Amino acid sequence: MSKVAIPFSEPPWLMGMPSAYYGESHRKWQKTCRALVDELMADAGEWEKAGDVPEDLYGKFAAANLLVPNLSAPLPVKWLQKAGITELPGGLKVEEFDYLHTLIYADEMARSGSMGPGGAITTGVAFGLPPILKFGSQELQERFVPDILTGKKRICIAITEPEAGSDVSNIVTTAAKSKDGKYFVVNGAKKWITNGLWSDYASMAVRTGGPGPSGLSMLVVPLLNMPGVTMRRIKVGGQTAAGTTFIELDDVMVPVSNLIGQEGRGMIYVMQNFNHERLTISIGVNRLSRVALGSAFEYVMKREAFGKTLMEQPVVRHRLAKCGAELEAHWAWVEQFVYCMTKFTEEEANRELGGLTALAKAQAGKVLEVCASNAILLFGGNGYTKSGQGEIAERIYREVPGARIPGGSEDVMLDLAIRQLVKNYQRKTKELETAMERPKGSSKL
């Protein structure tokens, strides 16, 4: 039997509010995703406690064609059809998939309130495969794309290093060509790499040239059972089941044919890849905030203190109202960006939304901090306990740093957003001035 949703526990369009964004295929897709994710991730909370996911979980997602929606729209239809994937669950044609379908999938995957199990499934395909699809040669795609799309092989994205996080241009992992010119010899280390433990390959940022951004390239680097590669798990405060990994690379021989795109253009590829990452992070973190706030809202309606329910206390209602306003404002902003993604070309989206997406990602972390910390306070002692009624709030609160740092740390995102907005303003001003200077009228005598 269905029940009335707790306020703030669902986005407005799922609370019965009219929306201009979503059509019938989106509504059908949402129901399909929710049913499948609820089934496949039913024990996500227990997996997060244990710090790992079942070995067969990735295969189950692959069998259900639920790895594909991690990619940005439009999907790589040609490759999907070659792999025998013409439809996603619920009968959604791969060529009809748009970025609103991506939003719905990312939102549903975060609904369990545990980021680790979802991260163990989504991160590699979502961020490791796109550089190959967008910038790789036909031959490179032939070798790697089919097996990754079907889940036969796994991939991760490996950018961050012990000394280079948000400052990508400071990467020091080197890839020098062998004397015979057939290999890149890779040396260095990558840190905080989600899914690394289980990945056959990494789309890796390496230094093939001199200092600075122009010296960076991207390679597909084999990981599992590869001579010279050592991987170990890193224990982190949140996303404990996502397989966060430290990767050491000691004279790893990578064929030169594994170069993604052109040598020296790695910084460009990394930056463009970040836009999809930051937008999907914003979506998932917003849902995590909903789970925290919704669970606290439900709790205070039944918990009694001083002879009345907590909801009857004005200070409690005040906390809920402030959190709800932050949450819904952020969601409306993200929805607008996603809608733009369905209308823009990729070039337009990168140019117009890059800085704004960074800002939305930064704001997502702030919203989560507000919602999670207030949920803890509203649950009281139960919110400080790793079991029982408030365990969901306690678990989500540990995810706040993971929302504010990975994918571009908060202060870097804030600065990036303004710099890109200024750049766009100056470009448009120059274009307008140039247009006004053009001669008008007929050239006829």
C-alpha positions in Angstrom: 0.0 0.0 0.0 1.4 3.4 -0.9 1.7 6.2 1.7 2.0 9.9 1.7 5.6 11.1 1.3 7.2 12.9 4.2 7.8 16.6 3.4 11.2 17.3 1.8 11.8 13.5 1.3 11.2 13.7 -2.4 11.8 16.3 -5.2 8.8 18.4 -5.9 8.0 16.6 -9.2 7.6 13.3 -7.2 5.5 15.1 -4.6 2.7 15.8 -7.2 3.9 19.2 -8.2 3.6 20.0 -12.0 6.9 20.2 -13.8 7.7 21.4 -17.3 10.9 19.3 -17.4 9.7 15.7 -17.2 7.7 13.7 -19.8 6.1 10.3 -19.7 9.4 8.5 -20.4 11.0 10.2 -17.4 8.2 9.2 -15.1 8.3 5.6 -16.3 12.1 5.6 -16.0 11.9 6.8 -12.4 9.6 4.0 -11.4 11.7 1.5 -13.2 14.9 2.8 -11.5 13.4 2.9 -8.1 12.1 -0.7 -8.2 15.4 -2.1 -9.5 17.7 0.0 -7.2 15.6 -0.9 -4.2 15.9 -4.6 -5.1 19.6 -4.5 -5.9 20.7 -2.2 -3.1 18.3 -3.5 -0.4 21.2 -4.1 2.0 23.3 -1.0 1.1 23.3 0.1 4.8 24.7 -3.2 6.0 27.3 -3.2 3.2 28.4 0.3 4.2 28.8 -0.8 7.8 30.9 -3.8 6.7 32.9 -1.6 4.4 32.5 -3.6 1.2 29.9 -4.8 -1.3 29.2 -8.3 -2.6 31.5 -9.5 -5.3 28.6 -10.2 -7.7 26.9 -6.8 -7.2 28.6 -5.2 -10.2 27.7 -8.1 -12.4 24.0 -7.8 -11.3 24.0 -4.2 -12.4 25.6 -5.0 -15.7 23.1 -7.8 -16.3 20.2 -5.4 -15.7 21.8 -2.8 -18.1 22.1 -0.4 -15.1 25.7 0.5 -15.7 24.9 2.4 -18.9 22.9 5.3 -17.3 26.0 6.5 -15.5 27.1 8.0 -18.8 26.2 11.5 -19.8 23.6 11.9 -22.5 23.5 11.4 -25.4 24.6 7.8 -24.9 27.2 6.1 -27.2 24.4 4.5 -29.2 26.7 3.0 -31.9 28.8 1.2 -29.3 25.7 0.1 -27.3 24.1 -1.4 -30.3 27.3 -3.2 -31.2 27.2 -4.6 -27.7 23.6 -5.8 -28.2 22.2 -3.1 -25.9 19.3 -1.3 -27.6 17.1 -0.7 -24.6 17.5 0.1 -20.9 15.2 -1.3 -18.2 11.6 -0.4 -18.7 11.9 -0.4 -22.5 13.7 3.0 -22.7 15.4 3.2 -26.1 19.1 4.1 -25.8 18.8 6.8 -28.4 15.9 8.4 -26.4 18.0 8.7 -23.2 18.6 12.4 -22.2 20.3 14.1 -19.3 17.1 14.1 -17.3 17.2 10.3 -17.4 20.8 10.6 -16.0 19.5 12.9 -13.2 16.8 10.4 -12.3 19.2 7.5 -12.1 21.7 9.4 -10.0 19.0 10.6 -7.7 17.6 7.1 -7.2 21.1 5.6 -6.6 21.6 7.9 -3.6 18.2 7.2 -2.1 19.6 4.4 0.2 21.4 7.0 2.2 24.7 5.1 1.8 27.1 6.6 -0.7 29.7 3.8 -0.6 27.7 1.0 -2.3 26.5 3.3 -5.0 30.0 4.6 -5.5 31.3 1.1 -5.9 29.0 0.6 -8.9 28.8 4.0 -10.6 32.1 5.9 -10.4 34.2 3.9 -12.8 31.8 3.8 -15.7 30.6 7.4 -15.0 34.0 9.1 -15.0 36.5 6.5 -16.3 34.9 5.6 -19.6 33.9 9.0 -21.0 37.5 10.2 -21.8 37.9 7.1 -24.1 34.5 7.7 -25.7 35.0 11.4 -26.3 38.6 11.6 -27.1 40.0 8.1 -27.9 40.8 6.9 -31.3 38.5 4.4 -33.1 41.1 1.7 -32.4 41.3 2.5 -28.7 37.6 2.4 -28.4 37.4 -0.9 -30.2 39.7 -2.5 -27.6 38.1 -1.1 -24.5 34.6 0.2 -24.9 32.6 -3.0 -25.5 33.8 -5.0 -22.5 33.4 -2.0 -20.2 29.8 -1.2 -21.4 28.8 -4.8 -20.8 30.5 -5.1 -17.4 33.0 -7.7 -18.5 35.8 -5.3 -17.5 36.0 -2.5 -15.1 37.6 0.9 -15.3 38.3 3.8 -12.9 39.4 7.4 -13.3 42.8 8.1 -11.8 43.7 11.8 -11.5 44.4 12.7 -7.9 47.9 12.1 -6.4 49.4 12.5 -2.9 50.6 16.0 -3.8 48.1 17.0 -6.5 44.3 17.1 -5.8 42.3 19.9 -7.2 45.5 21.4 -8.6 45.5 19.0 -11.6 48.4 20.9 -13.3 50.7 19.8 -10.5 50.5 16.1 -11.4 53.9 14.4 -11.2 53.3 10.8 -12.3 55.4 10.5 -15.3 55.0 8.5 -18.6 58.2 8.5 -20.5 58.6 6.7 -23.9 60.7 3.6 -23.9 63.8 3.6 -26.1 62.1 1.6 -28.8 59.1 4.0 -28.8 56.6 1.3 -28.2 55.7 2.0 -24.6 55.1 4.7 -22.1 56.9 3.8 -18.9 54.7 5.0 -16.1 56.1 5.9 -12.6 54.3 7.6 -9.7 51.3 7.2 -7.5 47.6 7.9 -7.5 45.6 8.4 -4.3 41.9 8.3 -3.3 41.0 6.5 -6.5 37.4 5.2 -6.1 36.9 1.6 -7.5 40.6 1.2 -8.1 40.8 -2.1 -6.2 38.5 -3.8 -8.7 39.4 -2.0 -11.9 41.1 -3.7 -14.9 42.0 -0.3 -16.2 42.3 3.3 -15.3 41.9 6.4 -17.4 44.9 8.1 -15.9 46.4 11.6 -16.1 50.1 11.5 -16.5 53.0 13.8 -17.3 54.4 13.1 -20.8 56.0 16.5 -21.2 57.3 19.5 -19.2 55.8 21.3 -16.2 52.3 22.8 -16.2 49.1 21.9 -18.0 50.6 21.5 -21.5 52.7 18.6 -20.2 49.8 16.4 -19.3 48.3 13.5 -21.2 45.8 10.7 -20.5 46.5 7.0 -20.9 44.5 3.8 -20.4 46.7 2.1 -17.8 46.1 -1.6 -17.0 45.9 -2.3 -13.3 44.8 -5.7 -12.2 47.6 -8.3 -12.4 49.8 -5.7 -14.2 53.6 -5.9 -13.4 54.7 -2.8 -11.5 51.2 -1.9 -10.2 50.5 -2.2 -6.5 47.1 -1.3 -5.0 45.9 -1.1 -1.4 42.7 0.0 0.1 42.5 3.4 1.9 40.1 3.6 4.8 38.1 6.8 4.6 35.5 8.5 6.8 32.6 8.0 4.4 31.8 5.9 1.3 33.6 3.0 3.1 32.3 0.4 0.6 33.4 2.3 -2.5 36.9 0.8 -2.8 39.0 3.9 -2.3 42.5 2.9 -3.4 46.2 4.0 -3.3 47.9 3.0 -6.6 51.7 2.7 -6.9 53.2 2.6 -10.4 56.8 1.3 -10.8 58.0 1.1 -14.4 54.6 0.1 -15.7 54.9 -0.6 -19.4 51.8 0.9 -21.2 51.6 0.5 -25.0 51.7 3.9 -26.8 48.5 2.9 -28.5 46.8 3.4 -25.1 47.2 7.1 -25.4 43.8 8.9 -25.1 43.5 11.5 -27.8 46.6 13.7 -28.4 49.7 13.9 -26.3 49.8 17.1 -24.3 46.0 17.7 -24.2 45.3 15.8 -21.0 44.4 18.9 -19.0 41.6 19.7 -21.4 40.2 16.2 -21.3 40.3 16.1 -17.5 38.6 19.5 -17.2 35.8 18.5 -19.5 35.3 15.2 -17.7 34.9 17.1 -14.4 31.7 18.8 -15.6 29.7 15.5 -15.7 31.3 14.4 -12.5 30.4 17.5 -10.6 26.8 17.7 -11.9 26.1 14.1 -10.9 27.7 14.6 -7.5 25.4 17.6 -7.0 22.4 15.4 -7.8 23.4 12.5 -5.5 24.4 14.8 -2.6 21.1 16.6 -2.8 19.3 13.3 -2.5 21.5 12.4 0.5 20.5 15.7 2.1 16.8 14.7 1.5 17.3 11.4 3.1 18.8 13.0 6.2 16.2 15.8 6.4 13.2 13.5 5.6 14.2 10.9 8.2 14.5 13.7 10.9 11.2 15.2 9.8 9.5 11.8 10.3 11.2 11.3 13.6 10.2 14.6 15.2 6.5 14.0 14.3 6.4 11.0 16.6 9.1 11.7 19.3 7.7 13.3 22.4 9.5 15.5 25.0 8.2 17.8 27.7 4.7 16.5 27.1 4.4 17.2 23.4 5.9 16.0 20.1 9.1 17.6 19.0 7.3 19.0 15.9 5.2 21.1 18.3 8.3 22.9 19.4 8.9 26.1 17.3 12.6 25.7 17.4 12.3 22.3 15.7 10.1 23.7 13.0 12.5 26.6 12.5 15.4 24.1 11.9 13.4 22.1 9.4 12.3 25.2 7.5 15.8 26.6 7.1 17.1 23.2 5.9 14.2 22.7 3.5 14.7 26.1 1.9 18.4 25.4 1.2 17.6 21.9 -0.1 14.8 22.9 -2.5 16.6 26.0 -3.8 19.7 23.8 -4.7 17.5 21.2 -6.3 15.7 23.8 -8.5 19.1 25.1 -9.6 20.4 21.6 -10.5 17.2 20.8 -12.3 17.7 23.9 -14.4 21.3 23.0 -15.3 20.2 19.5 -16.3 17.4 20.8 -18.5 20.0 23.0 -20.2 22.1 19.9 -20.8 19.2 18.5 -22.9 19.3 21.7 -25.1 22.9 22.6 -25.3 25.5 21.0 -27.6 28.4 19.6 -25.7 30.6 22.6 -26.6 27.9 25.0 -25.4 27.4 23.1 -22.2 31.2 23.1 -21.4 31.4 26.8 -22.1 28.2 28.0 -20.3 27.8 25.5 -17.5 31.4 24.6 -16.5 31.7 27.3 -13.8 28.0 27.1 -12.7 28.3 23.4 -12.3 31.4 23.8 -10.1 29.3 26.3 -8.0 26.4 23.8 -7.8 28.8 21.1 -6.6 30.2 23.4 -3.9 26.7 24.4 -2.8 25.7 20.7 -2.6 28.3 20.1 0.1 27.1 23.1 2.1 23.4 21.9 1.8 24.4 18.4 3.0 26.3 19.9 6.0 23.3 21.9 7.0 20.7 19.1 6.6 22.9 16.3 8.1 24.0 18.4 11.1 20.5 19.5 11.9 19.2 15.9 11.4 21.8 14.8 14.1 20.5 17.4 16.5 16.9 16.6 15.9 17.5 12.9 16.5 19.4 13.8 19.7 21.2 10.9 21.2 19.9 8.6 18.5 21.7 10.6 15.9 25.0 10.0 17.6 24.6 6.3 17.5 25.7 3.9 14.7 22.6 1.7 15.1 18.9 2.2 15.7 16.5 5.0 14.8 19.1 7.7 14.0 21.8 5.6 12.4 21.0 7.0 9.0 21.7 10.6 10.1 24.9 9.5 11.8 26.0 7.7 8.6 25.1 10.6 6.3 26.9 13.1 8.5 30.1 11.3 7.9 29.6 11.9 4.2 29.9 15.7 4.4 33.6 15.9 3.8 33.2 13.5 0.9 30.8 15.9 -0.6 32.9 19.0 -0.1 36.3 17.7 -1.2 36.3 15.0 -3.9 35.5 16.1 -7.5 37.1 19.5 -6.8 37.4 20.9 -3.2 34.9 23.5 -2.2 37.2 26.6 -2.2 38.6 25.7 -5.6 35.1 25.3 -7.0 34.0 28.7 -5.7 37.0 30.4 -7.3 36.7 28.4 -10.5 33.0 29.4 -10.9 33.7 33.1 -10.7 36.7 33.0 -13.0 34.7 31.2 -15.6 31.8 33.6 -15.3 34.1 36.5 -15.8 35.7 34.8 -18.8 32.3 34.3 -20.4 31.3 37.8 -19.6 34.4 39.2 -21.2 34.0 37.0 -24.3 30.4 37.9 -24.8 31.2 41.6 -24.3 33.9 41.4 -27.0 31.6 39.6 -29.4 28.9 42.3 -28.9 31.4 45.1 -29.5 32.7 43.4 -32.6 29.1 43.0 -33.9 28.4 46.7 -33.3 31.5 47.8 -35.1 30.6 45.9 -38.4 29.5 48.3 -41.2 25.8 48.3 -41.8 23.8 49.1 -44.9 24.3 48.3 -48.6 27.6 48.4 -50.3 26.0 49.3 -53.6 26.7 52.7 -55.1 
